[in-house]
Amino acid sequence: MRKTLVAIGIAVFSCASAYALDTPDELGKAPQAATGENRAQALKKLGDRYAGVEDYKNAGSFYISALNEARNSFTIEERKRMATVISWGGAFDEAAGEFESILSERPDDLEARLSHARVLSWMGHTVEALSEAESVLRKAPSDRDALLLKADILRWMGEGERARDIYGKLLEGRDNFGARAGLVYYNLSEGDVKGANEDLKLLRPEDAYEEKQLKEITEAVDGASRPSLDASFNYYNDSDFNQSRSYNLHYGFLFENLRANLNYLHTDAEDRIRNNSADNLSAKAETNIAGGVRGGAGAGVTFLSNLDHSVFPSWFLKVDARASGADVTAALSRETITDTAALIGNGVRYTSLSLAATRNFEKLTMRSWYSYRSYSDDNSAHDFQIAIAYPLYQKDVKLKAGDKLRFLNYGRQSLGGYYDPDYHISDQVYLNFSWEGGGLYLMAEPYGGYQTSRRFGNVDSGLFGGCSASLGYKLSKGLRIEADAEGGNSAIGTVSGFKYYQAGIKINLVP
């Protein structure tokens, strides 16, 4: 409701002042003709004109110039309205700075503090935003806008259950669009599509902004509910003369809250002395168990076209939960390795027990992972990884940096066709770049680091590097095509442990 009133106020204010100058040409000339406060007022009028037609990006640009020209020529209320529009235009740093300037002059202005919290949350500064929202609630415990913002921030921080409780309190006695929308997103994050649909049906927008929100929420629920079909091809080549071509079909669908996947993978692999193939059929399903805990299970079978024409079963069990602010996953599986002709020929399988935990600390994300694998050729491995990621820039272009530390050791060298060092230690730094616009999206991640390992008594150490990239295009609402490529010389970049490159293409259809 408060945002609606702010929007109405801005619209009225804009309409009243937008036509103080007669034409766009006069508006354009005014800033050059004026100086000081007059120039600031002229720039503001330009911003008002754009705000009046909901072009908040251009409006924000003129408001920023006006404030920089003569901030003191505007009232606090005018500055708050201008900062709000600046934030709607995506200039979050400038909007946050203006609200901070206002709060330095008027620290008890709860409306400005709450707006500051909202902008900080959009910037991803969730801890600071939560602190500001709670500061408002200490002075106004029943402020519904502050409660709603606190719940949204908690949900973005992964504290879904705490957010759900606040949404529930806001809905007691009367409906609240923002709280109901928050529950929809909470249910989607928990995999409860049925619950999300039930709350979606109860959403009643009261203005154009909420109508837009409803459309976005409906698309999110619809996307989570619809089946999907993926068809992909991948080519692989490495410095040990391994080549493979993989063809994959994947179908996913939802039944009540049970998300199921059917998968078929065919691999043709060759090297200098072998030419083998493999076919794998599998089915997996995941659902909520209770209290934010999800469980998954699956089974499959792999047919190997090797000398023995072997047939091996596979299976999969997984549990996801949230504990102490972290997302935790435990998994147990049995798989057959079909990456190269040697591995298919040797019929290598393994049983894996893995544990993973991911936690967000403000902007920093930390992930740790451990796996124990027992192989069919009397070998075993301990594999430990820890990784951190930090966003450097998160606007139209997204840029983040990270580091991955990994330790791996095997019980012996089995000559089974996979990389099995006595030990391997590596530290890898990477830079991830992504962009999306006009239906086109792309990602690139160059990386490099230092690695050392011992295998067959020989120690090998040195620098390594590589890059992965993808380019996709959304042909229509439910159809997209994507190409990807990767290459490098990391010893653990692939299962066989050589210099390699691979490239592929995928088509995704959501009917």
N, C-alpha and C positions, 0 to 999 in steps of 0.2 A: 504494500500500500504506500509506504514512504517513497519508494522509487517512482510509483505512478504519480504521486503529488509533485515530486521533483520534476518529472518529465512534463507535466502539465504546466508547472511554473515556468520552466524553460521555454516551452512553446509559446505561452502567453507573452513572456518577456521578449522573445525573439520577434513575434509578430508585431508587437507594439513598436519595436525599434528598427526592424529590418527595413522599413520603408521611409525612415527618416531621410535617407538619400534616395533620389528618384530612380536611378537606373544603375545596372551593374557597372557601366562605364564610370559613372560618378563615384560609385563605391570604390572602384579600382584606383581612381585618381586621388581620393581623399587622403590616404595614408602618406602619399608623397608630398601633398600640399600642406599637411599639418606637421606640427612639432610638439614634443612633450605630451601633456595631457590630452591635447586635441588629437594628436596622432593616435594615442592609445584608445581614445573613444572611437575614432574612425575604424581602427583595426577591430575593435569589439563589434562594431556594427556589421562589418564584413562577416565576422564569426556568427553573429546573430542570424544573418541571412542564410548561411549554410545550415545552421542548427534548425532553422525553421522548416527546412526540407529534409531533415534527418541525415544530412551529409556531415556526420560528426568528425570525420577525419580532417576535412578542410576547415570546419568550424574550430576544431581544436588547434590547428596550426595558427589561425588568426588570434585566437584567445591567448595562446602562449606568447605571441609577439606583443599583444596588448599588455599583458601582465609584465613582460620584461621591460616594456617602454615606460610604464608609469603605474606600477602596482597600487600605489597609495591613492590613485585617483578613483578607485573602485571601492564600494562598500564590501564588508565581509560577506554579506549575502550574495552579492554579485560574484565575488571570487569563488564562493562555494559552488554556485551554479556553473561558472566557467570551468572549474576544476572537474566537476562531474562530467561535463561534455567532453573535456579533454581525455578523460579516462575512457569514455565510450568510443572515442576515436582511436584508441589503442596506444596513446602516448602515456603509458603508465608511470614512467619515471617522473615526467613533468607534472602529472596529476598528483602523485604522491608528494612531490616536493612542495606543491602549492598548498596541499592540506597541512603539511608539516609547518609551513610558514604561518598559516592561519592559526594552528594550534599553539604556536609559540606566542602569538598575540592574545589568543583566547583559549586557554587550556581546558576550560570547562564546557566548551562547545561540543556536546555529545553527538550532534548530527555530523559535524566535521570529523570527529574521531571515528565514528562508525563508517563514514565514507572512506576515510584513510585506511581503515581495516579492510574494507572491501577491495580497494585498489591493491593493497599489499597481497591479498589472497589471490587476485588475478595475476600478480607478478610471480606467484609461487613462493612468496615469503610467508608460509603458513604459520610458523611459530610466532613471528611478530604480529601477524594479522590476528591470531587467536588472543594474544596478549591485549591488543587494542579492543577487541570485542568484549573481552572479560572486564576490561577497565570500564567500559560503558555499562555493563551489567552490574558492576559493583555499586554504581550510583543509580541505576534504573533497572532493578532485577526483573521487572516484568516487561521490559522493552521487547516486543515481539520481533522487530526487525533485527535486533542484536542477537536474540536467541536463534533466529533462523540462520543468520550469518555464521554464528558459532557452530551450529549443527553442520552446515555445509563445509566449513573448514575442517571439522573433525572427520567428516566423510572423505574429504580429499587427502587427509593425513593417514587414512586407513583405519580410523577409529569408528568403524561403521556402527557398532552396537551403541556407543555413546550418542552418536548422531541420531540413530533411530529413536532412542528414548526421548530426545528433545523434540524431534518431529512429532512423536506421539502426543507429547504434552501440548504442543501448539495446536493440535487438531482436536483437543478436548473441548467440547461445547460448541465449536464452530469450525468450519472448514478454512483452510489456509492453502492457497495455491502453491506457494513456495515450499511449504512443509510436505505437501502431497507429492510434489515433483521430486523432492529429496528422497522420499520413500521409494519412488519408482526407480531412481538411480541406485539407491541402496540395494533394493531387491535384485536389480540387474547385476550388480557387483558380486552378489552372493550366489548368483546362478539361479535365483528364484524368478524365472520368467513368468510363471503363473501369477505370483504375487504382484509383479510389476504390472501385468495386464489388468489385474483387479483394481489397483490404485489409479492406473491410467484412465479407466472408465469413470472415475470420480473427479477428475480434474475439470474445473469450471473456470476458464480464463475470464478476466474482467476488463482487460484492455488490450491494445495492439501488441504491447511487449509480451504479455502472457500468451497471446495467440501465437506469437512467433516461438516462444518457449515450448508450447504444446506441440507445435509441428516438429520441432527438433526431438522432443521426448518420444513422440509417436514413431518417428523414424528409427530412433535407437531401439525401442521395444520391438518394432517390426523387424529390424535387422537381426536382433537376437532370436526371433521366433522362426524366421524363414530357413528352409534347408539351403545347403550350398553344395556346389559341385566344382571340384578342382581337377584340371588335367595338366600335367607337366612333363617336361622332358629335360634331362640333364646329361651333359657330356663331361667326362673326367679324364685327365691325362697327367702322368707324373714321370719323373726322371728315371724310374726303374722300369720303364716301358709298359706300365700298366695303363690300360684304357678301359673305360666302361661307358655304357649308354643305359640310362635308366628311364623308364616310362611309368608314370604314376597316375592312378585315378583315385580320387578321394571324395566320399559323399558324407556329409554331416547333416543331421536332422535332430529335431526336438520333439519329444513326446512327453507331455506334461512338463515335469522338471528334469526329465532324463535326457541328457544330451548324448547322442550316439554317433559313432563314426564307423564307416565301412571303408576299407582301404585295399587297393591292389597295386603291387609293385613288381614290375618285370625288369630284370637287369641282365644285359649282355656284357660280359667282361672278357678281356683277352690280354695276354702278354706274349713274350717271344716263343713260349712253348705250349701255352694252354689257350683254350677257347671254351669258356663255360657260361652257363646262364642260370638264373634263379627266378622263381616266382613266389611271391608271398601274398597270402590272403589273411586279413585280420579284421577284427571288430572290437571296438572299445566303447565304453559308456561311463558317464560321470553324472552324479547327482548329489544334492544336499543330503547329509545324514542328519545332523542336528546342530543347532547353535553355531552356525558359521563353519561347520566342519563338512567338507566335501569328500566323497569317496569315488574311486574309479576302478574299473576292472576290464580286462580284455583277454582275448585268446586269438590264436591264429595258427597257421601252418605254412611252412616253407618247403618248396619242392626244388631240389638242386639237380641240375643237369650236369652231373659230374660222372666219374667212372662208376660210382656206386648207385647213382640215381637216388640219392638219399632224400628222406622226408622227415622233417623235424617239427615238433610242435613248439609254439611260443605262447607266453602268457604274461600278464601285466596286472599289478595291483598298486594303487596309489591312494594316499590320504593327504588332503590339504587342510590346514587349520591356521588360526592366528593365535600367537602366544607371546606375551610380553612385548607387544607392539610390532612383532615381526610376522611375516608370512612364512609358514613352515611347511615343507613337503617331505614326505617319506614315501619311497617307492621300492618295489621288489619286482623283478622281471626276469624272464628267460628269453634270449634272443639268438638268432643265427646271423652271423656276419656275412654279407654278400657284396662287399665293396669292390673286391678284385677277383680275378680268375683264380689266384692261388688260394684265397680264403674260401671260395666256393668249392674248389677242388678238395680242400682239406676238411670241409664241413665243420668249421670252427663255430662253436656256440659258447655262450657264457651266461651265468646267472649273476645278476647285479642287485646289490642293496645300496640305495643312495639316500642321503639326507641333505636338504637344502634349506637355507633361511635367507630371507631378504628383508631389509629394514631401511626405512627412509629417515634421515636425520636432516630436517629442514630441506635443503636442496640436495645434500649428499645422499646417495643411495649405496648401500653396502650389501654384498651378496657373498655367502660362503656355501661351499658345496663339498661333500665327501661321498666317495663311492668305493665299495669293495666289489671286485669282480672275480668270479671263479670260472676258469675256462675248461672246456672239454678236453684240451690237450695237456692236462695236469699242470696248469699254470694259474697264477692269481696275481691281482694287482690292487694296490691302494692308490687312490687318486684324490688329491685335495686341492681345492681352488678357493681363492678369496679375491673379490673384485670390488672396486669402487668406481662410481660414476658421478660426474658433477656437470650440471648444465652451465655453459658459458654464455649462451645467447639463446633466447627463447621467444622470438617474434616471428616474422614471416619465414625467416631462415632459422632453423634450430641447430645449435652447435653444442656438443658436449664432449668432455674429455674423460678418460678413465684409465685405470691401471688394473692388470690382472696378474696375480702371482699364482704359480701352479707347481705342485710337487707330485711326482708320479714314480712309483717303483713296482717292478715285477719280480716274482719269485725266481724266474729263470728265463733264458732265451730258448724258446721252444721250436723255432723255425716254422711256426705255423702260418706265417705270411703277414703278421701284424708287427707294429713297432713295440718292442718289449724290453726297454732298457732296465738295467739294475736300478738306476735312478735317473730322473730327469727333473731339472729345476729351471724354471724360466720366469722372467718378469717382462710383461708386455704393456706398453702404453699405446693408447689409441685416441683418435679424434673422429667423432661421428658427426657427419653433416647430413641434414635432411631438409627438404623443401617440398611444398605442395601448392599447386595453383592451376586453375583452368582445367582441371581434370588430370593434369600431369603431376606425377610425384617421383622424387628420386632420393637416393641415399648413397652415401659413400663413406667408407670407414678405412682409412689407411692406418697401419699399425707397425710397430717395430719394438725391438727389445733385445735382451741378451738371454742365451740359453746355454746350459751345460748338461751333459749326460754321459753315462758309461754303459757300454753294451759290448759284450764279448771281450771284456777287459780293456777296451779302448775308450779313452775319455775324449769327448768332442765338445768344444766350447766355441762360442762366437756370437756375432750379431745375427739377427734375423729380421725379416720384414715382409710386408705384403699388403694387400688391399682387397676389400669386398665392396661391391656396388650393385645397385639395382635401379631400374628405370621402369616405371609403370604408367599406364594411361587408363582412365575410367571411360570406356566407350559409351556406357550408359549407366543408369542408376544401379542396375544389377549385374553389370558385365565389365570386367576389367582384364587387361593383359599386362604381364610383367616379365621383364628380362633381367637376369642377374648373372654376375660373373665374380670369380674370386681366384686369387693366386697368391703364392708365397713360398717361403722356404722354412717355415717353422717345422720342427721335428714332430710336433703333435698337431699340425694343421689337418692331417688326415690320419686314418687308421694305419696306413702303411708307412708313414713317416718319411716322405721324400719331397723334393721340390715338385710343386703341382700347380695345375690350373684347372678350373672347371667353369662351365657356363650352361645356362639353362633358360627355359621359357615356361611360363605358367599362364593358364587362362582360368579365371575364377568367375563362376556364374551363381548368382543368388536370384532364383526365379521370383 
